């Protein structure tokens, strides 16, 4: 399926004030003339074509190397209890609670998220005033509300105490803005996603697949409620997705993580990545790579040019703690991990084995006695023929990053329903639908631990585990109090209360006396 190639043009750069008008105070009218060839927000938003360019510009930061093409993984998966990142560096620092306010790695993510917010704000301000098709205008506004909410969801859950800016940057003094309470930011996220639900289409034409839909907005609204413990509201949103008929589980679990099956029937929202032969550090600009540059940070040792990581033993043990209805290993294990085993599983007409790039076995990659466990999900070696994670450079893989799948909706529904009513048939039906796809026996009853375990088995390396632990209040008990989980870097001795969240970037704090640094830094 053709994916939407999100690239930014010079017109969209105007949305952040990168290109602006220089005003010269002079009595000579000649010197006060506006350059008609120079773009500003006031001169840009004139036509439906401008609105289209503007909203594509708002998507563009997602595919910046500072965000999802690479650096975001260090503030999500690298912080959880599955990943044990190698060495001490800016990549691993927040994972072992030693992040600093002057770290480039986290500052870059912060900047990219606010870049998306700023561009969404411009669209929300200007698009309603454009004379254009009403439905198209509504759809673009829905995208802008979704993008703003999505970025604020990430900012809130990584930094907690963040400025809430909902107007164009030209209308706010960025050097005096204050931080909003988390409750205020949550309220804005809810409002934006409700707006997005009402304005977005259920689907897009095939050439535009990858843009936000009403289903994506509904799923993320349910997730926002879930993260706040608003169980009834969350359940209602997930039920809406489940009853829409627009989504279903793919028959083969592995098909959710390959370029061949992008934007499939299970996907609510994906980051649209493309291997177009472009390289570079990956800026928010034309002719820069927009591929999966985070893959080297997941790839097994020897298949990456980066320090990389290994998987903690407990995670593999959890996958292996029960067998399929055929007495075999859970097929999701082979999709998720690369480890030392000769066991196989028959699944969806295939025999699954532990393999990595070029179909190499574990013994072929290392030796028969090695015990390290590595990642496999999203590497897509079976289909792309790559011999390593950086074939073709940083952006050699165009495999989309899945952000929300229908399986996650089912598991979040089961959690919300359980919190409300316990182990009901509705909760069981939802979690068992996920398990059935993997040939796992149905639960007759469930506990919260069962839901947590299923989330690990289904969603590992999908940017969710750390934030699950955070919202459950378990970061300290699960990670801090188990320093071996970060033994390949520096343990967890650097932890101080508050370091569950990231430090506010120091350059922002220095320039704005109204910003308070987060607790623990």
LOROLUM-253614 format. One record per residue (C-alpha): residue number from 1; residue in three letters; y, z, x. Coordinates in nm, 2 decimals. Example, Ala and Ser with C-alpha at 12.3 -4.5 7.8 and 13.67 -1.06 7.14 Angstrom:
ATOM   num   residu       py       pz       px
ATOM     1      ALA    -0.45     0.78     1.23
ATOM     2      SER    -0.11     0.71     1.37
END
This chain:
ATOM   num   residu       py       pz       px
ATOM     1      UNK     0.00     0.00     0.00
ATOM     2      UNK     0.34    -0.09     0.13
ATOM     3      UNK     0.55     0.21     0.22
ATOM     4      UNK     0.92     0.26     0.19
ATOM     5      UNK     1.08     0.21     0.53
ATOM     6      UNK     1.36     0.46     0.54
ATOM     7      UNK     1.62     0.36     0.79
ATOM     8      UNK     1.99     0.45     0.82
ATOM     9      UNK     2.27     0.20     0.84
ATOM    10      UNK     2.62     0.25     0.98
ATOM    11      UNK     2.74     0.28     0.62
ATOM    12      UNK     2.53     0.59     0.56
ATOM    13      UNK     2.66     0.75     0.88
ATOM    14      UNK     2.99     0.79     0.70
ATOM    15      UNK     2.83     1.04     0.46
ATOM    16      UNK     2.85     1.31     0.72
ATOM    17      UNK     3.19     1.23     0.84
ATOM    18      UNK     3.05     1.07     1.16
ATOM    19      UNK     3.28     0.78     1.09
ATOM    20      UNK     3.62     0.89     0.95
ATOM    21      UNK     3.98     0.80     0.92
ATOM    22      UNK     4.23     0.93     1.18
ATOM    23      UNK     4.55     1.03     1.02
ATOM    24      UNK     4.87     1.00     1.23
ATOM    25      UNK     5.17     1.19     1.11
ATOM    26      UNK     5.46     0.95     1.18
ATOM    27      UNK     5.76     0.83     0.99
ATOM    28      UNK     5.67     0.47     1.07
ATOM    29      UNK     5.47     0.33     0.78
ATOM    30      UNK     5.30     0.09     1.01
ATOM    31      UNK     5.13     0.37     1.20
ATOM    32      UNK     5.01     0.52     0.87
ATOM    33      UNK     4.80     0.22     0.76
ATOM    34      UNK     4.43     0.28     0.69
ATOM    35      UNK     4.20     0.05     0.88
ATOM    36      UNK     4.02    -0.14     0.61
ATOM    37      UNK     3.72    -0.20     0.83
ATOM    38      UNK     3.66     0.18     0.89
ATOM    39      UNK     3.43     0.36     0.65
ATOM    40      UNK     3.49     0.70     0.49
ATOM    41      UNK     3.33     0.86     0.19
ATOM    42      UNK     3.63     0.76    -0.02
ATOM    43      UNK     3.60     0.39     0.07
ATOM    44      UNK     3.22     0.37     0.09
ATOM    45      UNK     3.10     0.46    -0.26
ATOM    46      UNK     3.20     0.15    -0.45
ATOM    47      UNK     2.89    -0.03    -0.58
ATOM    48      UNK     2.53     0.01    -0.68
ATOM    49      UNK     2.44    -0.13    -0.34
ATOM    50      UNK     2.64     0.15    -0.18
ATOM    51      UNK     2.47     0.41    -0.39
ATOM    52      UNK     2.13     0.27    -0.27
ATOM    53      UNK     2.23     0.27     0.09
ATOM    54      UNK     2.37     0.62     0.05
ATOM    55      UNK     2.05     0.77    -0.09
ATOM    56      UNK     1.84     0.60     0.17
ATOM    57      UNK     2.07     0.77     0.43
ATOM    58      UNK     1.99     1.10     0.27
ATOM    59      UNK     1.61     1.05     0.32
ATOM    60      UNK     1.66     0.93     0.68
ATOM    61      UNK     1.68     1.28     0.85
ATOM    62      UNK     1.32     1.34     0.73
ATOM    63      UNK     1.21     1.08     0.98
ATOM    64      UNK     1.42     1.21     1.27
ATOM    65      UNK     1.22     1.34     1.57
ATOM    66      UNK     1.42     1.66     1.52
ATOM    67      UNK     1.25     1.70     1.18
ATOM    68      UNK     0.92     1.58     1.05
ATOM    69      UNK     0.84     1.31     1.30
ATOM    70      UNK     0.80     1.60     1.55
ATOM    71      UNK     0.99     1.92     1.59
ATOM    72      UNK     0.93     2.07     1.25
ATOM    73      UNK     0.57     2.14     1.34
ATOM    74      UNK     0.69     2.41     1.58
ATOM    75      UNK     0.85     2.61     1.30
ATOM    76      UNK     0.56     2.57     1.06
ATOM    77      UNK     0.20     2.51     1.18
ATOM    78      UNK     0.26     2.65     1.53
ATOM    79      UNK     0.37     2.98     1.38
ATOM    80      UNK     0.06     3.04     1.17
ATOM    81      UNK    -0.27     3.22     1.25
ATOM    82      UNK    -0.47     2.90     1.29
ATOM    83      UNK    -0.28     2.75     1.58
ATOM    84      UNK    -0.28     2.91     1.93
ATOM    85      UNK    -0.02     2.70     2.11
ATOM    86      UNK    -0.06     2.66     2.49
ATOM    87      UNK     0.21     2.79     2.73
ATOM    88      UNK     0.54     2.96     2.68
ATOM    89      UNK     0.82     2.72     2.58
ATOM    90      UNK     1.07     2.64     2.31
ATOM    91      UNK     0.78     2.48     2.12
ATOM    92      UNK     0.57     2.79     2.10
ATOM    93      UNK     0.85     3.06     2.11
ATOM    94      UNK     0.90     3.13     1.74
ATOM    95      UNK     0.52     3.14     1.70
ATOM    96      UNK     0.50     3.44     1.93
ATOM    97      UNK     0.82     3.59     1.80
ATOM    98      UNK     1.03     3.52     2.11
ATOM    99      UNK     1.25     3.25     1.97
ATOM   100      UNK     1.62     3.26     2.07
ATOM   101      UNK     1.94     3.17     1.90
ATOM   102      UNK     2.02     2.91     2.16
ATOM   103      UNK     1.68     2.73     2.14
ATOM   104      UNK     1.72     2.35     2.10
ATOM   105      UNK     1.39     2.32     1.92
ATOM   106      UNK     1.49     2.53     1.62
ATOM   107      UNK     1.86     2.43     1.62
ATOM   108      UNK     1.76     2.06     1.59
ATOM   109      UNK     1.55     2.14     1.28
ATOM   110      UNK     1.84     2.33     1.13
ATOM   111      UNK     2.08     2.05     1.20
ATOM   112      UNK     1.85     1.78     1.05
ATOM   113      UNK     1.80     1.98     0.73
ATOM   114      UNK     2.17     2.03     0.68
ATOM   115      UNK     2.22     1.67     0.76
ATOM   116      UNK     2.00     1.59     0.46
ATOM   117      UNK     2.19     1.84     0.25
ATOM   118      UNK     2.53     1.69     0.34
ATOM   119      UNK     2.42     1.34     0.25
ATOM   120      UNK     2.27     1.46    -0.08
ATOM   121      UNK     2.60     1.63    -0.16
ATOM   122      UNK     2.80     1.31    -0.10
ATOM   123      UNK     2.57     1.12    -0.34
ATOM   124      UNK     2.59     1.39    -0.61
ATOM   125      UNK     2.97     1.38    -0.58
ATOM   126      UNK     3.03     1.01    -0.57
ATOM   127      UNK     2.74     0.83    -0.75
ATOM   128      UNK     2.85     0.94    -1.10
ATOM   129      UNK     3.18     0.75    -1.05
ATOM   130      UNK     3.02     0.42    -0.96
ATOM   131      UNK     3.00     0.15    -1.23
ATOM   132      UNK     2.63     0.07    -1.22
ATOM   133      UNK     2.32     0.06    -1.43
ATOM   134      UNK     2.28     0.40    -1.60
ATOM   135      UNK     1.91     0.44    -1.53
ATOM   136      UNK     1.95     0.35    -1.17
ATOM   137      UNK     2.24     0.59    -1.13
ATOM   138      UNK     2.03     0.87    -1.28
ATOM   139      UNK     1.74     0.79    -1.05
ATOM   140      UNK     1.96     0.81    -0.74
ATOM   141      UNK     2.12     1.13    -0.85
ATOM   142      UNK     1.77     1.27    -0.92
ATOM   143      UNK     1.67     1.18    -0.56
ATOM   144      UNK     1.98     1.35    -0.43
ATOM   145      UNK     1.91     1.67    -0.62
ATOM   146      UNK     1.55     1.66    -0.50
ATOM   147      UNK     1.65     1.61    -0.13
ATOM   148      UNK     1.90     1.89    -0.14
ATOM   149      UNK     1.65     2.13    -0.30
ATOM   150      UNK     1.38     2.03    -0.06
ATOM   151      UNK     1.59     2.10     0.25
ATOM   152      UNK     1.72     2.43     0.11
ATOM   153      UNK     1.37     2.53     0.04
ATOM   154      UNK     1.29     2.48     0.41
ATOM   155      UNK     1.61     2.64     0.53
ATOM   156      UNK     1.55     2.95     0.31
ATOM   157      UNK     1.19     3.00     0.41
ATOM   158      UNK     1.26     2.95     0.78
ATOM   159      UNK     1.60     3.12     0.83
ATOM   160      UNK     1.64     3.32     0.50
ATOM   161      UNK     2.01     3.39     0.54
ATOM   162      UNK     2.18     3.05     0.52
ATOM   163      UNK     2.51     2.90     0.41
ATOM   164      UNK     2.48     2.74     0.07
ATOM   165      UNK     2.70     2.42     0.06
ATOM   166      UNK     2.69     2.21    -0.25
ATOM   167      UNK     3.00     1.99    -0.20
ATOM   168      UNK     3.09     1.72     0.06
ATOM   169      UNK     3.17     1.85     0.41
ATOM   170      UNK     3.53     1.73     0.36
ATOM   171      UNK     3.58     1.99     0.09
ATOM   172      UNK     3.46     2.30     0.28
ATOM   173      UNK     3.57     2.46     0.60
ATOM   174      UNK     3.25     2.47     0.80
ATOM   175      UNK     3.40     2.72     1.05
ATOM   176      UNK     3.45     2.99     0.78
ATOM   177      UNK     3.16     2.93     0.54
ATOM   178      UNK     2.96     3.25     0.47
ATOM   179      UNK     2.59     3.29     0.41
ATOM   180      UNK     2.45     3.31     0.06
ATOM   181      UNK     2.20     3.57    -0.06
ATOM   182      UNK     1.84     3.44    -0.08
ATOM   183      UNK     1.87     3.49    -0.46
ATOM   184      UNK     2.16     3.25    -0.48
ATOM   185      UNK     1.98     2.99    -0.27
ATOM   186      UNK     1.67     3.02    -0.49
ATOM   187      UNK     1.88     2.98    -0.80
ATOM   188      UNK     2.04     2.66    -0.65
ATOM   189      UNK     1.69     2.52    -0.56
ATOM   190      UNK     1.57     2.58    -0.92
ATOM   191      UNK     1.88     2.42    -1.07
ATOM   192      UNK     1.85     2.12    -0.84
ATOM   193      UNK     1.48     2.06    -0.91
ATOM   194      UNK     1.54     2.10    -1.29
ATOM   195      UNK     1.80     1.83    -1.26
ATOM   196      UNK     1.58     1.61    -1.05
ATOM   197      UNK     1.29     1.64    -1.30
ATOM   198      UNK     1.52     1.51    -1.58
ATOM   199      UNK     1.66     1.22    -1.38
ATOM   200      UNK     1.37     1.09    -1.17
ATOM   201      UNK     1.12     0.83    -1.28
ATOM   202      UNK     0.75     0.91    -1.30
ATOM   203      UNK     0.68     0.63    -1.06
ATOM   204      UNK     0.86     0.36    -0.86
ATOM   205      UNK     0.78    -0.02    -0.81
ATOM   206      UNK     0.53    -0.08    -0.54
ATOM   207      UNK     0.80    -0.19    -0.29
ATOM   208      UNK     0.97     0.15    -0.33
ATOM   209      UNK     0.67     0.38    -0.33
ATOM   210      UNK     0.75     0.70    -0.13
ATOM   211      UNK     1.07     0.79    -0.31
ATOM   212      UNK     1.08     1.12    -0.49
ATOM   213      UNK     0.94     1.12    -0.85
ATOM   214      UNK     0.96     1.35    -1.15
ATOM   215      UNK     0.62     1.48    -1.06
ATOM   216      UNK     0.73     1.57    -0.71
ATOM   217      UNK     1.03     1.76    -0.85
ATOM   218      UNK     0.80     1.94    -1.10
ATOM   219      UNK     0.55     2.04    -0.83
ATOM   220      UNK     0.82     2.17    -0.60
ATOM   221      UNK     0.99     2.36    -0.89
ATOM   222      UNK     0.66     2.53    -0.95
ATOM   223      UNK     0.63     2.61    -0.58
ATOM   224      UNK     0.98     2.76    -0.58
ATOM   225      UNK     0.89     2.98    -0.87
ATOM   226      UNK     0.56     3.08    -0.70
ATOM   227      UNK     0.73     3.18    -0.38
ATOM   228      UNK     0.95     3.42    -0.58
ATOM   229      UNK     0.66     3.57    -0.78
ATOM   230      UNK     0.77     3.41    -1.10
ATOM   231      UNK     0.42     3.35    -1.21
ATOM   232      UNK     0.47     3.24    -1.57
ATOM   233      UNK     0.74     2.99    -1.48
ATOM   234      UNK     0.53     2.86    -1.19
ATOM   235      UNK     0.22     2.82    -1.41
ATOM   236      UNK     0.42     2.62    -1.66
ATOM   237      UNK     0.54     2.37    -1.40
ATOM   238      UNK     0.20     2.32    -1.25
ATOM   239      UNK     0.05     2.28    -1.60
ATOM   240      UNK     0.30     2.00    -1.66
ATOM   241      UNK     0.19     1.82    -1.34
ATOM   242      UNK    -0.18     1.87    -1.44
ATOM   243      UNK    -0.14     1.74    -1.79
ATOM   244      UNK     0.08     1.44    -1.70
ATOM   245      UNK    -0.22     1.22    -1.62
ATOM   246      UNK    -0.03     1.09    -1.32
ATOM   247      UNK    -0.23     1.26    -1.05
ATOM   248      UNK    -0.60     1.31    -0.96
ATOM   249      UNK    -0.80     1.41    -0.66
ATOM   250      UNK    -0.92     1.13    -0.43
ATOM   251      UNK    -1.30     1.11    -0.42
ATOM   252      UNK    -1.30     1.14    -0.04
ATOM   253      UNK    -1.11     1.43     0.10
ATOM   254      UNK    -1.05     1.25     0.43
ATOM   255      UNK    -0.86     0.97     0.26
ATOM   256      UNK    -0.56     1.20     0.22
ATOM   257      UNK    -0.49     1.19     0.59
ATOM   258      UNK    -0.52     0.82     0.70
ATOM   259      UNK    -0.26     0.54     0.70
ATOM   260      UNK    -0.50     0.33     0.50
ATOM   261      UNK    -0.48     0.55     0.20
ATOM   262      UNK    -0.11     0.66     0.20
ATOM   263      UNK     0.08     0.73    -0.12
ATOM   264      UNK    -0.25     0.76    -0.32
ATOM   265      UNK    -0.32     0.91    -0.66
ATOM   266      UNK    -0.34     1.26    -0.51
ATOM   267      UNK     0.00     1.25    -0.35
ATOM   268      UNK     0.31     1.41    -0.50
ATOM   269      UNK     0.54     1.36    -0.20
ATOM   270      UNK     0.50     1.22     0.15
ATOM   271      UNK     0.72     1.17     0.45
ATOM   272      UNK     0.72     0.80     0.50
ATOM   273      UNK     0.64     0.72     0.86
ATOM   274      UNK     0.60     0.38     1.02
ATOM   275      UNK     0.47     0.25     1.35
ATOM   276      UNK     0.70    -0.04     1.40
ATOM   277      UNK     0.69    -0.06     1.78
ATOM   278      UNK     1.02     0.12     1.82
ATOM   279      UNK     1.04     0.40     2.07
ATOM   280      UNK     1.31     0.62     2.21
ATOM   281      UNK     1.37     0.99     2.14
ATOM   282      UNK     1.40     0.91     1.77
ATOM   283      UNK     1.75     0.94     1.64
ATOM   284      UNK     1.88     0.91     1.29
ATOM   285      UNK     1.99     0.56     1.36
ATOM   286      UNK     1.85     0.20     1.35
ATOM   287      UNK     1.60     0.08     1.61
ATOM   288      UNK     1.45     0.42     1.68
ATOM   289      UNK     1.10     0.53     1.63
ATOM   290      UNK     1.00     0.66     1.29
ATOM   291      UNK     0.63     0.72     1.36
ATOM   292      UNK     0.41     1.04     1.37
ATOM   293      UNK     0.54     1.18     1.70
ATOM   294      UNK     0.40     1.52     1.61
ATOM   295      UNK     0.04     1.40     1.66
ATOM   296      UNK     0.05     1.48     2.03
ATOM   297      UNK     0.11     1.84     1.94
ATOM   298      UNK    -0.21     1.84     1.73
ATOM   299      UNK    -0.43     1.63     1.94
ATOM   300      UNK    -0.72     1.78     2.15
ATOM   301      UNK    -0.68     1.85     2.52
ATOM   302      UNK    -0.71     1.53     2.72
ATOM   303      UNK    -0.59     1.32     2.43
ATOM   304      UNK    -0.22     1.43     2.45
ATOM   305      UNK     0.06     1.42     2.70
ATOM   306      UNK     0.19     1.75     2.56
ATOM   307      UNK     0.08     2.11     2.62
ATOM   308      UNK    -0.08     2.11     2.28
ATOM   309      UNK    -0.28     2.39     2.13
ATOM   310      UNK    -0.63     2.51     2.03
ATOM   311      UNK    -0.76     2.65     1.70
ATOM   312      UNK    -0.84     3.02     1.67
ATOM   313      UNK    -1.21     3.09     1.61
ATOM   314      UNK    -1.16     3.28     1.28
ATOM   315      UNK    -1.05     2.96     1.11
ATOM   316      UNK    -1.36     2.76     1.20
ATOM   317      UNK    -1.57     3.06     1.10
ATOM   318      UNK    -1.41     3.07     0.76
ATOM   319      UNK    -1.50     2.70     0.70
ATOM   320      UNK    -1.85     2.77     0.81
ATOM   321      UNK    -1.90     3.08     0.60
ATOM   322      UNK    -2.06     2.89     0.31
ATOM   323      UNK    -2.25     2.56     0.28
ATOM   324      UNK    -2.23     2.27     0.04
ATOM   325      UNK    -2.46     2.24    -0.26
ATOM   326      UNK    -2.68     2.03    -0.03
ATOM   327      UNK    -2.70     2.31     0.24
ATOM   328      UNK    -2.46     2.13     0.48
ATOM   329      UNK    -2.12     2.21     0.64
ATOM   330      UNK    -1.82     2.18     0.42
ATOM   331      UNK    -1.70     1.82     0.48
ATOM   332      UNK    -1.34     1.93     0.51
ATOM   333      UNK    -1.44     2.10     0.84
ATOM   334      UNK    -1.50     1.76     1.01
ATOM   335      UNK    -1.17     1.62     0.88
ATOM   336      UNK    -0.98     1.93     0.99
ATOM   337      UNK    -1.13     2.03     1.32
ATOM   338      UNK    -1.30     1.89     1.64
ATOM   339      UNK    -1.55     2.14     1.78
ATOM   340      UNK    -1.88     2.17     1.96
ATOM   341      UNK    -2.15     2.10     1.71
ATOM   342      UNK    -2.44     1.85     1.66
ATOM   343      UNK    -2.46     1.93     1.29
ATOM   344      UNK    -2.38     1.66     1.04
ATOM   345      UNK    -2.29     1.64     0.67
ATOM   346      UNK    -2.37     1.36     0.43
ATOM   347      UNK    -2.06     1.30     0.22
ATOM   348      UNK    -1.93     1.01     0.02
ATOM   349      UNK    -2.19     0.77     0.16
ATOM   350      UNK    -2.11     0.86     0.52
ATOM   351      UNK    -2.26     1.09     0.78
ATOM   352      UNK    -1.99     1.32     0.91
ATOM   353      UNK    -2.00     1.43     1.28
ATOM   354      UNK    -1.76     1.61     1.50
ATOM   355      UNK    -1.56     1.32     1.65
ATOM   356      UNK    -1.22     1.25     1.80
ATOM   357      UNK    -1.04     0.94     1.93
ATOM   358      UNK    -1.25     0.63     1.98
ATOM   359      UNK    -1.53     0.81     1.80
ATOM   360      UNK    -1.59     1.03     2.10
ATOM   361      UNK    -1.83     1.33     2.05
ATOM   362      UNK    -1.74     1.68     2.17
ATOM   363      UNK    -1.99     1.66     2.45
ATOM   364      UNK    -1.86     1.32     2.55
ATOM   365      UNK    -1.50     1.46     2.56
ATOM   366      UNK    -1.58     1.78     2.74
ATOM   367      UNK    -1.92     1.93     2.81
ATOM   368      UNK    -2.21     2.08     2.62
ATOM   369      UNK    -2.10     2.44     2.68
ATOM   370      UNK    -1.73     2.42     2.60
ATOM   371      UNK    -1.61     2.64     2.31
ATOM   372      UNK    -1.25     2.54     2.24
ATOM   373      UNK    -1.17     2.42     1.89
ATOM   374      UNK    -0.91     2.15     1.83
ATOM   375      UNK    -0.73     1.98     1.54
ATOM   376      UNK    -0.85     1.65     1.39
ATOM   377      UNK    -0.65     1.62     1.06
ATOM   378      UNK    -0.39     1.34     1.05
ATOM   379      UNK    -0.50     1.19     1.39
ATOM   380      UNK    -0.64     0.89     1.20
ATOM   381      UNK    -0.86     0.78     1.49
ATOM   382      UNK    -1.13     0.64     1.27
ATOM   383      UNK    -0.90     0.37     1.13
ATOM   384      UNK    -0.62     0.31     1.39
ATOM   385      UNK    -0.85     0.25     1.70
ATOM   386      UNK    -0.62     0.46     1.93
ATOM   387      UNK    -0.77     0.61     2.24
ATOM   388      UNK    -0.52     0.90     2.24
ATOM   389      UNK    -0.23     1.05     2.05
ATOM   390      UNK     0.04     0.86     2.24
ATOM   391      UNK    -0.10     0.51     2.23
ATOM   392      UNK     0.20     0.30     2.17
ATOM   393      UNK     0.44     0.57     2.27
ATOM   394      UNK     0.57     0.87     2.08
ATOM   395      UNK     0.58     0.68     1.75
ATOM   396      UNK     0.25     0.49     1.79
ATOM   397      UNK     0.11     0.61     1.46
ATOM   398      UNK     0.26     0.53     1.12
ATOM   399      UNK     0.04     0.78     0.93
ATOM   400      UNK     0.24     0.95     0.66
ATOM   401      UNK     0.28     1.32     0.66
ATOM   402      UNK     0.16     1.45     0.32
ATOM   403      UNK     0.39     1.73     0.19
ATOM   404      UNK     0.24     1.81    -0.15
ATOM   405      UNK    -0.10     1.70    -0.29
ATOM   406      UNK    -0.25     1.75    -0.63
ATOM   407      UNK    -0.51     1.98    -0.47
ATOM   408      UNK    -0.23     2.21    -0.37
ATOM   409      UNK    -0.10     2.21    -0.72
ATOM   410      UNK    -0.44     2.31    -0.86
ATOM   411      UNK    -0.46     2.60    -0.61
ATOM   412      UNK    -0.11     2.71    -0.68
ATOM   413      UNK    -0.18     2.70    -1.05
ATOM   414      UNK    -0.50     2.91    -0.99
ATOM   415      UNK    -0.29     3.17    -0.80
ATOM   416      UNK    -0.02     3.19    -1.07
ATOM   417      UNK    -0.28     3.22    -1.35
ATOM   418      UNK    -0.47     3.48    -1.15
ATOM   419      UNK    -0.16     3.69    -1.10
ATOM   420      UNK    -0.09     3.67    -1.47
ATOM   421      UNK    -0.43     3.71    -1.62
ATOM   422      UNK    -0.70     3.76    -1.36
ATOM   423      UNK    -1.01     3.55    -1.31
ATOM   424      UNK    -0.98     3.34    -1.62
ATOM   425      UNK    -1.16     3.02    -1.70
ATOM   426      UNK    -0.83     2.83    -1.64
ATOM   427      UNK    -0.80     2.97    -1.29
ATOM   428      UNK    -1.17     2.90    -1.22
ATOM   429      UNK    -1.15     2.54    -1.35
ATOM   430      UNK    -0.85     2.47    -1.12
ATOM   431      UNK    -1.00     2.61    -0.80
ATOM   432      UNK    -1.35     2.47    -0.88
ATOM   433      UNK    -1.21     2.12    -0.92
ATOM   434      UNK    -1.09     2.14    -0.56
ATOM   435      UNK    -1.42     2.28    -0.44
ATOM   436      UNK    -1.63     2.02    -0.64
ATOM   437      UNK    -1.46     1.74    -0.45
ATOM   438      UNK    -1.59     1.89    -0.13
ATOM   439      UNK    -1.95     1.94    -0.27
ATOM   440      UNK    -1.90     2.32    -0.27
ATOM   441      UNK    -2.06     2.53    -0.54
ATOM   442      UNK    -1.83     2.65    -0.82
ATOM   443      UNK    -1.71     3.01    -0.83
ATOM   444      UNK    -1.83     3.22    -1.12
ATOM   445      UNK    -1.53     3.45    -1.07
ATOM   446      UNK    -1.26     3.47    -0.81
ATOM   447      UNK    -1.03     3.72    -0.63
ATOM   448      UNK    -0.70     3.66    -0.46
ATOM   449      UNK    -0.89     3.64    -0.13
ATOM   450      UNK    -1.10     3.35    -0.27
ATOM   451      UNK    -0.78     3.17    -0.35
ATOM   452      UNK    -0.64     3.24     0.00
ATOM   453      UNK    -0.96     3.12     0.17
ATOM   454      UNK    -0.96     2.80    -0.03
ATOM   455      UNK    -0.60     2.73     0.07
ATOM   456      UNK    -0.70     2.76     0.43
ATOM   457      UNK    -1.00     2.52     0.39
ATOM   458      UNK    -0.81     2.27     0.19
ATOM   459      UNK    -0.46     2.28     0.34
ATOM   460      UNK    -0.48     2.37     0.71
ATOM   461      UNK    -0.23     2.17     0.92
ATOM   462      UNK    -0.03     2.08     0.61
ATOM   463      UNK     0.27     2.30     0.68
ATOM   464      UNK     0.18     2.57     0.44
ATOM   465      UNK    -0.02     2.85     0.60
ATOM   466      UNK     0.26     3.04     0.78
ATOM   467      UNK     0.47     3.03     0.46
ATOM   468      UNK     0.18     3.16     0.25
ATOM   469      UNK     0.15     3.46     0.48
ATOM   470      UNK     0.53     3.51     0.47
ATOM   471      UNK     0.55     3.51     0.09
ATOM   472      UNK     0.25     3.74     0.07
ATOM   473      UNK     0.42     3.98     0.31
ATOM   474      UNK     0.14     3.95     0.56
ATOM   475      UNK     0.30     3.80     0.88
ATOM   476      UNK     0.29     4.14     1.06
ATOM   477      UNK    -0.05     4.25     0.95
ATOM   478      UNK    -0.21     3.92     1.00
ATOM   479      UNK    -0.04     3.78     1.31
ATOM   480      UNK     0.17     4.04     1.48
ATOM   481      UNK    -0.11     4.30     1.47
ATOM   482      UNK    -0.36     4.05     1.61
ATOM   483      UNK    -0.20     3.93     1.94
ATOM   484      UNK    -0.51     3.74     2.04
ATOM   485      UNK    -0.41     3.48     1.78
ATOM   486      UNK    -0.13     3.38     2.02
ATOM   487      UNK    -0.32     3.45     2.35
ATOM   488      UNK    -0.26     3.11     2.49
ATOM   489      UNK     0.12     3.17     2.50
ATOM   490      UNK     0.24     3.53     2.52
ATOM   491      UNK     0.08     3.74     2.25
ATOM   492      UNK     0.30     3.90     1.99
ATOM   493      UNK     0.47     4.18     2.19
ATOM   494      UNK     0.81     4.02     2.15
ATOM   495      UNK     0.80     4.09     1.77
ATOM   496      UNK     1.08     4.29     1.61
ATOM   497      UNK     1.13     4.35     1.24
ATOM   498      UNK     1.31     4.05     1.10
ATOM   499      UNK     1.15     3.80     1.34
ATOM   500      UNK     0.94     3.66     1.07
ATOM   501      UNK     1.24     3.44     1.03
ATOM   502      UNK     1.41     3.22     1.29
ATOM   503      UNK     1.74     3.31     1.47
ATOM   504      UNK     2.05     3.14     1.33
ATOM   505      UNK     2.16     2.88     1.59
ATOM   506      UNK     2.40     3.05     1.83
ATOM   507      UNK     2.65     2.76     1.84
ATOM   508      UNK     2.70     2.80     1.47
ATOM   509      UNK     2.74     3.18     1.50
ATOM   510      UNK     2.99     3.13     1.79
ATOM   511      UNK     3.20     2.88     1.60
ATOM   512      UNK     3.20     3.07     1.27
ATOM   513      UNK     3.28     3.44     1.28
ATOM   514      UNK     3.16     3.47     0.92
ATOM   515      UNK     2.80     3.40     1.01
ATOM   516      UNK     2.57     3.70     1.08
ATOM   517      UNK     2.28     3.67     1.31
ATOM   518      UNK     1.94     3.74     1.15
ATOM   519      UNK     1.78     4.08     1.19
ATOM   520      UNK     1.58     4.13     1.51
ATOM   521      UNK     1.79     3.90     1.73
END
